Amino acid sequence: MKEPLKAVRITDKVYWVGAVDWDIRDFHGYSTNRGTSYNAYLILAEKPTLIDTVKAPFLPEMMARISSVIDPKAIRLVVSNHSEMDHSGALPELLKLIEPEKVVASPAGVKALRAHFHDLAPVQAVKEGESLDLGGDRLSFRMTPMLHWPDSMFSYLESDGVLFSNDAFGMHLASLSRFDDEVPDWRYEAAKYYANILLPFSDIVLALLDKFDKTGFSPKMIAPDHGPIWRKDVKMIMSLWGAWARQKGTDKAVIVFDTMWGSTEKLALAAAEGLAAGGTKTVVMPMRLSHRSDVATELLDAGALLVGSPTINRQMFPTMADVLSYLKGLKPRSKIGAAFGSYGWAGESIQQVQDALVAMGVSTCEPVKCQYVPDAAALASAYDLGQKISAKLKEPR
Ligand code: FEO
């Protein structure tokens, strides 16, 4: 019987030997509606080298793909660019199976791997600028701490111009296609990945891109650990990352809300009408139907965030606490916004939301609140809030 799981040729000597996870829908709180891939790469140099592994249950898939081009026991070097378990989970079992000469990781990666897998075979640290001779081919290492973990590093195969970037420039997208030009609808997933994983580290992203620019570093391909390999749009994905990292909000607003009896929803829709009347692109996201990670994605290029919550037991609605806590951790910048909501007795949630927006660094307008069902005056206030924010979005910032 033929083995259906094959390696995919990337260059004459680099093969994709990862795994595709079609089923995953939640990745530590990030909705992966289109699944993901765990990319591992095999360099067929004189010393065959494996870059990263896969999530533990996918070890058999990776081994089958490796076996389609080489006996896995021939692998001499293993590089761990990132110790998070979607890339290192299969490492302990792999090492028992293939017994390579050497395993390398960044200094922080060595510590992280030991803290994850307490009986792991010895792992050697490599430092910034260090390189390994693969037997004629050189693999050099660049430390990229906090992109997105302290241990993260890139490996670069100089002969082929392939940058193995671990999570950087990746996206969660399961596909039978391996290259960017074969997956034309990648834009939303790339933005979602940046918004949910990299946004808090935007200054580090900008410093990295600046360093690439100043040193004239221009890889022919970027091979990340999730999603397609960049061979056509290498410059485009770097340029998009630069734009996302700079966080210049556009004339776009995101309204997130939940509602108990439809009153906060009425205020949300009135504010949306006011924004739209001002020409602002407006995305309305009811939180009982929307995922926090999609809110983060929509907010990535938005200039405004409006948050509506009813008050329940003197607190904001739980769905709103969830999304606000999540967004705060992502440290979005340069947003304007406001709180709004309907209430029955004291309406504590509106101030709580406003305080959460201020704590997030959002430049806030006066909140809009009303008791029970909004009347025409309350709806007009919400509409005016939308218009005011739309006008502010057009001011130079
Ligand atoms: Fe794909 Fe940070 O792991």
Residues whose N, C-alpha, C, O or C-beta is under 5 A from the ligand:
A	BS01	FEO	E84 D86 D167
